[in-house]
Amino acid sequence: MVWYTIIQSYVLKIVIFDYIINPVQHHFDWSGLHFFKSWSIAEQVLFFVVTHDLYIYLFHRLQHSSKILWRTHEAHHSGKEVDFLAGSRSHILEIIINQTIEFAPIVILGADPAVIPIKALIDAMFGMFIHANVNVKMGKLKYLFNSPELHLWHHANYQEVFHANFSTKLSLWDYLFGTVYDPGHKPGNRPENWGLYYDFPKDYFLQHAFSVKRFDEKLLLKYKWFKHYYNLRPSMIKGLKKFLKLKKAAIVVTMPPADTNENLRSASSN
């Protein structure tokens, strides 16, 4: 998750805004048409949230039906444990495509600059919410807003949900297009109930390599260079834990017993 955080939160932001959206805006700047001149910020945010959410539903559905696009999405489904951080696990290409299509219209059409951070915040909040392993019952609101009771099934390793529950923020799309799956209970809690039915690399860079060329990690371990890289992360984590444990032990302060403090106070009073 460390690489996901660093690359997605910082590196891809620079790539998407500085090297994709800004050059496109330079050639197709329609802000002078004043599409949103009379719109409030709230109305603009609502417009882009709804339209982009419909796009995400359609593209998400296409990813599950296309063998090529599935390789840009499978990493998101690879976790054997689903929690509020699961939404951060995505392929680089998937993020570039989705966030470019998400933010480019906001910039090119000349919407208020405040729309970008507000919409990004809404995206983050919903992403954490729908992946959270919590028991939330939405009642009749589940027909409009997405929630863990629907989206957790989308991450379950069951054949009947592979083409179901594609919505991100508005579950309306799943009900409208007939792709909702709601059995009324949660998936199982065992690792085999979640993720992919096939073996998938855990390493961030190997996941991206796997999306281009399928390979068996166990067979590649016969090569020294791969074995060294394969064991590098576990060794670093083990070493870091050992270092932190030693550092923690080094700063332990042993307090004197309570009766000793009492004796000290008595001595000082005398």
N, C-alpha and C positions, 0 to 999 in steps of 0.2 A: 504493500500500500504506500510505502515511502516514495517509490518511483512514480506511482500514479499521481500522488500529491504534487511532487516537484514539477513533473513534466506537464501535467494537465493544468495546474494552477498558474504556472509562470511561463514556461517555454511556449506552450501552445497559444497562450494569450498573445504573446508577441507575434507569433507566426500568423495567427488569424487576423488580428487587427492591423498590424504594421505591414504585412507582406501579402495579404489577400484583400481585406476590406478597403483599406486606404487606396491602393492602386485602382480597385474597381470603382470606388467613389470618384476618383480623379477623372475617369472616363465616362461615368454614368451618374453625374450628380443631378438629381431631380429635386433637390431641396428648394430650388427656386419656384417650384410649382405650388408650394405651400399646401400640401395635402392636409396637414394637421394644424393649420393656423388657428382655427376656431375651436380646436379640441383641447380639453383639459388634460393634464398629465395622467390622471386616473383613467380617462377614456382611451388615451393612447396606449397605456399599459394593458388595459383590458383587451383592446383590439389585437395587439401583438401576442398576448398570452393565448387567446383563443385561436387565432390563425396559425400560430406556430405549433400549438398543441395538436391541431388537426393534421398538420404536416408530419409531426413526429409519429402520430398514430399510423398514418399511411406508409411512411418510410420504415417504421418498425415492423409493420406487417410484411412489407416487401423483403426486409432482411431475413425474416423467418421462412420465406418461400423461395428465396434465391440462394443457390449454393455459393455463389461468389460473395454476395453481400453478407451471408451468414458468417463468413470468416472475419468480417469486421465487427461482428456482434457477439460471437461465441464467448469471448473473454468475459463479457458482462454476466454471462450465465455460468461461469466456471466455478464459482464459489460453492463449497459444500456447507457453508454456514451463511445465512442471509441475515444481515442486520442493517442499521441505518447507514453504515459506511459502504454497503454493497453498490450503491449508485455511483461511487467514484471509480469503479473498475470498468474501464472501457478501452477499446482499441483507439490508437492515435487517429487513424483515418476516419473512424466513426465520429470522433469529436470534431475534427476539422470540418467534415461535411455538415454536421448538425449545427454547430455553433456559427459557422459562416452563414448558413441559411437563416439562422435565428437572428443574428445581429446585423447582417448586411442591409436588410430592408430598413431597419431602424435608422441607420446612418444615411443611406442613400436617399430615402424619402424625406429626410430632414425632420425627424421627430425630435422632441425635446431630449437633450442629452441625459436628463435624469431618468429616462425610460430604461436605459441600459442597466444601471446598477439595481434599479427596483425590480426589473424582470429577472435579473441574475439571482437576486435574493429569493424571489418567489420560486425559481427553478431549484435552488439549493434546498429550500425548506421542503418542497414537495418531494424532491429526490430522497431526502432523508426519511420523510414521513412514510412514503409508500413502501420503502424497503425495511422499515423498522419492524423488528420481531415483537410486536405488541398486539394485544387483543383489543381491537377497536371496532365497535359496532356503529356504523354510520346511520342506521335506520333508513329512511327514505332518501336521505342525502346521498346514499351510495349510487343512486341512479344518475347523479350529476357529477359528484367529486370522487376521484379515485382514492383508494385507501389500502392498507396492508391486507385486509381480508380478501381483496381481489388480486392485488399485484403479487403477493407472496405465492399464490398459485402459479403465476406466470414463471416463477423461478423454480418451481417444483419439477422433479425429474419424472414426469408422467407424460405419456404419449398424448393423452387427451387435452393437455393444456399447452402443447407446443405451439398451437395456432389459436391461442385465446388470450384475452386480457392484455391487449397491446397498449391500452391507454396509459398516459403519464399523469396528467392533472385532472382531466375531465373523463370520467368513466362513461359519459354520455356517448362517446364514439363507439365503444364496445357494444352498448345496448342498441345504438342506432344501426350499426352494421352487422349485428348478429354474431359477434365474436366473444361474448361474455361467457365466463365459466364461474359459476358460484354455487358450489355444493352445500354451502352453509356451515362448513367446518374448515379448520386449518389443515395444511399438509402435515405429514409426520415429522418428527423431530430428529430422525436418524440421518446421518450424512448421505446415505444412499437415496433419501427422499428429495435431495436437492442437487442442483447443478446439472452437469452433463452426463450422458450415459457412457461416454468414452473418456479415456485418459487425456488430461490436458495439463500442460506445463504450469508450474506455480511461479516460475521466474518471469519477471516482467518482459525482458528482452527475448526470452525463449518463446513466450506467448506470441509475440509479433512475428518471430521467425516461423512458428508453427502455422500461422495464418497464411503464410506464403508457400511453405513446403512442409508437408506432413512428415514426421519422424518419430521414432521410438527412443525416448531418452535412455532407457536401459541398454539398448543396443549401442548407442553412441558413447556409453561409458567406457568402452574398450579403448577409446582414444584419450591419450593423456591430457591433451589440451582441454577437451570437453569435461573430463573428470575433474580437472583442476577448477574450471569455471563453475561446474555443477556444485562442487563442495565449497566454493568461495563464500557464498552468502551465509550458509549455515555456520561456517567457521567464524565469520565476522560477527554474527549474532551471538554465538557462544562466547567469543572473546569479549564482546561488549557487555554481556550479562555478567561475566566474571569480573570485569573492570568495575562495573557499577556496584557489584556486591562488595568488592574490596574497598571502594571509595565510601560506600555506606558504612562499612565496619570501621573505617578510619575516623569517622566523625561522631561515633557513638560517645556520648558523655554520660558517665555514671554519676548519678546524683547521690548525695549522702542520705542515709536513712533518716526518717522523720525525727527519731529520738535524738540523733546527733545534732540536728538543727535546733532542737529544743534546748539541748545542753549548751550550744553556742550562745543562744539568746540569754540563758541564765547566767553564763559566765560574763557576758558583756554588761548585764544589769548590775552584777556585783562589782 
